[in-house]
Amino acid sequence: MPSGPLNFPKPPQPPVTELPKRGPKLTHESGTTALFFAAQQGHNDVVRFLFEFGASTEFRTKDGGTALLAASQYGHKRVVETLLKHGADIHDQLHDGATALFLAAQGGYLDVIRLLLSSGAKVNQPRQDGTAPLWIASQMGHSEVVRVMLLRGADRDAARNDGTTALLKAANKGYNDVIEELLKFSPTLGILKNGTSALHAAVLSGNIKTVALLLEAGADPALRNKANELPAELTKNERILRLLRSKEGHRKS
């Protein structure tokens, strides 16, 4: 399944003045409702107005989207608060398993994430492909989100179905702020289930600081991946090679 941003459809919204006549359960062919539209676009006053006319938080789009999921994806904290007060299910999921917390983590919306966590969201709830909120936040480079999630009990070594972890993904992307947060919680630095390590990924990415961070944290440059390759065999960058050789020399001495 794709790990990039998910986008809910944005069909035209009917004028608010028409809603009492047409009903808050008015639905578009995609399954979206007036409440969904208002939540997606952050119109908290319209959301409150719709609840006065009996709007329901339970309606879903064809991909499983709800008003809460849409508001969370677009970072509308006040709307999320209003929806939760009116009975929205904190555990709503898209058909691919993405939760409100996952979508907020993907977008880097720290205030929404804090609200969802304090309201009972499961910090380690993954999508069907095994992607946890911490993984997606790491992939997107949201270091503050990563820090908060780790402090709230996120599994630092949670792996997707493909065997990749948050640290490996951050190392591959060169997101050093994310890596620094993850290293505070002592993640696995060895060979992962997918047959490689964060150090291998960092060397392949060519990011010298990333390689240095991992080596300082104890990553072993003598570990071979599933192809029997050392990290040093994956680069011709002299600065990276010197770092790797220096670490190997310290380990031998």
C-alpha positions in Angstrom: 0.0 0.0 0.0 1.2 3.6 -0.6 2.9 5.3 2.2 2.5 8.8 0.8 -0.2 11.4 1.8 -3.8 10.3 1.4 -6.2 12.8 -0.1 -9.9 12.8 0.5 -12.1 14.1 -2.4 -13.3 17.7 -2.1 -16.6 18.0 -4.0 -18.4 21.3 -3.9 -20.1 22.1 -0.5 -23.8 23.2 -0.5 -24.4 26.6 1.0 -24.9 26.4 4.8 -28.3 28.2 4.5 -29.6 25.3 2.4 -28.7 22.6 4.9 -31.7 22.9 7.2 -33.9 22.5 4.2 -31.9 19.7 2.6 -30.8 18.0 5.8 -27.5 17.4 7.4 -27.4 13.9 6.1 -27.1 15.2 2.5 -24.6 12.9 0.8 -22.4 13.2 -2.3 -22.0 10.3 -4.6 -18.6 9.5 -2.9 -20.4 9.0 0.3 -19.4 12.3 1.9 -21.8 14.4 3.9 -22.1 18.1 4.7 -20.5 17.4 8.1 -17.5 15.7 6.3 -17.1 18.7 4.0 -17.1 21.2 6.9 -14.7 19.1 9.0 -12.3 18.6 6.1 -12.1 22.3 5.5 -11.9 23.3 9.1 -15.2 25.2 9.5 -15.8 24.6 13.2 -18.8 26.9 13.3 -20.5 25.0 10.5 -19.7 21.7 12.2 -21.4 22.9 15.4 -24.3 24.2 13.3 -24.8 20.9 11.6 -24.9 19.1 15.0 -27.8 21.3 16.0 -29.7 19.8 13.1 -28.9 16.2 13.9 -25.7 15.5 11.9 -24.1 12.1 12.6 -20.4 11.4 12.9 -21.0 7.8 11.8 -21.3 8.3 8.0 -18.4 7.0 5.9 -17.0 7.7 2.5 -16.3 4.9 0.0 -12.8 4.6 1.4 -14.0 4.5 5.0 -13.4 8.2 5.7 -15.2 10.0 8.4 -15.4 13.6 9.5 -12.9 12.9 12.3 -10.4 11.3 10.0 -10.7 14.3 7.6 -10.3 16.9 10.3 -7.3 15.0 11.7 -5.7 14.7 8.3 -5.9 18.4 7.7 -4.9 19.5 11.2 -8.1 21.1 12.3 -7.8 20.8 16.1 -11.0 22.7 17.0 -13.0 20.6 14.7 -11.5 17.5 16.1 -12.5 18.7 19.6 -16.0 19.4 18.5 -16.4 16.0 16.8 -15.1 14.1 19.8 -17.5 16.0 22.1 -20.3 14.9 19.8 -19.4 11.2 19.9 -17.0 10.7 17.1 -15.1 7.4 17.4 -11.4 8.0 18.3 -10.7 4.6 16.7 -12.2 5.3 13.3 -10.1 3.8 10.4 -10.0 4.1 6.7 -10.3 0.8 4.8 -6.5 0.6 4.7 -6.4 0.8 8.5 -5.2 4.4 8.8 -6.5 6.0 12.0 -7.0 9.7 12.9 -3.7 9.6 14.8 -1.9 8.1 11.8 -3.3 10.8 9.5 -2.3 13.6 11.9 1.1 12.1 12.3 1.5 12.0 8.5 0.7 15.7 8.4 2.8 16.6 11.4 -0.1 18.2 13.3 1.3 18.2 16.9 -1.6 19.8 18.6 -4.1 17.4 17.0 -1.8 14.5 17.9 -1.7 15.6 21.6 -5.5 15.9 21.6 -6.0 12.5 20.1 -3.6 10.8 22.4 -5.2 12.4 25.5 -8.5 11.2 24.1 -7.5 7.6 24.0 -6.0 7.1 20.5 -3.7 4.0 20.3 -0.2 5.2 19.6 0.9 2.0 18.0 -2.1 1.2 15.9 -0.8 0.4 12.4 -2.3 0.4 9.0 -2.9 -3.0 7.3 0.6 -2.8 5.8 2.1 -2.6 9.3 2.9 1.1 9.0 2.6 2.7 12.5 2.1 6.4 13.3 5.7 6.6 14.4 6.9 5.2 11.1 5.0 7.6 9.0 6.0 10.6 11.1 9.6 9.5 10.7 9.3 9.1 7.0 7.8 12.6 6.7 10.6 14.1 8.9 8.4 15.3 11.8 10.9 15.2 14.6 8.6 16.8 17.2 5.9 14.4 16.5 8.4 11.5 16.8 9.5 12.9 20.2 6.0 13.1 21.5 5.0 9.7 20.3 8.0 8.1 21.8 7.3 9.8 25.1 3.7 8.4 24.9 4.9 4.8 24.4 5.4 4.4 20.7 7.3 1.2 19.8 10.7 2.5 18.6 11.3 -0.7 16.7 7.8 -1.4 15.2 8.4 -2.7 11.7 6.2 -2.5 8.6 5.3 -5.7 6.8 8.3 -5.1 4.6 10.6 -5.1 7.6 11.5 -1.5 7.6 11.5 0.5 10.9 11.2 4.2 11.7 15.0 4.5 12.2 15.8 2.8 8.9 13.4 5.1 7.0 14.8 8.2 8.7 18.3 7.0 7.9 17.4 6.5 4.3 15.9 10.0 4.1 18.7 11.7 6.1 16.3 13.1 8.6 18.9 13.7 11.4 16.5 15.5 13.8 14.3 12.4 13.7 17.2 10.1 14.1 18.4 12.0 17.2 15.0 11.6 18.8 14.8 7.9 18.0 18.4 7.2 19.3 17.3 8.6 22.7 15.2 5.5 23.0 17.9 3.0 22.0 16.3 1.5 18.8 17.8 -1.6 17.2 20.9 -0.8 15.3 21.6 -4.3 13.9 20.3 -6.2 10.9 16.5 -6.0 10.6 14.0 -8.6 9.3 14.4 -7.2 5.8 18.1 -8.1 5.9 19.7 -4.7 6.2 20.5 -2.1 8.8 20.0 1.6 9.4 23.7 2.1 8.9 23.5 0.4 5.5 20.6 2.7 4.6 22.5 5.8 5.8 25.6 4.9 3.8 23.5 4.3 0.7 21.8 7.7 1.1 25.2 9.4 1.3 24.4 11.5 4.3 27.6 11.9 6.3 26.0 13.3 9.5 23.5 10.4 9.5 26.3 7.9 9.3 28.2 9.7 12.1 25.1 9.7 14.3 24.6 6.0 13.9 28.2 5.1 14.4 28.3 7.3 17.6 25.3 5.4 18.9 27.0 2.1 18.4 26.1 0.9 14.9 28.5 -1.8 13.8 30.2 -1.2 10.4 31.3 -4.9 10.3 27.7 -6.2 10.0 26.8 -7.6 6.5 23.4 -7.2 4.9 21.4 -10.1 3.3 23.5 -9.6 0.2 26.6 -10.2 2.3 27.7 -6.5 1.9 29.4 -4.3 4.4 28.3 -0.7 4.7 31.7 0.4 3.3 31.0 -1.6 0.1 28.0 0.5 -0.7 29.7 3.8 -1.2 32.7 5.5 -2.8 32.3 8.6 -0.6 35.8 9.1 1.0 34.5 10.9 4.0 32.0 8.2 4.8 34.6 5.5 4.2 37.0 7.3 6.7 34.2 7.4 9.3 33.5 3.7 8.8 37.2 2.7 8.9 37.8 4.8 12.0 35.0 3.1 13.8 36.3 -0.3 12.8 39.7 0.7 14.1 38.3 1.7 17.5 36.4 -1.6 17.8 39.5 -3.6 17.0 41.6 -1.7 19.5 
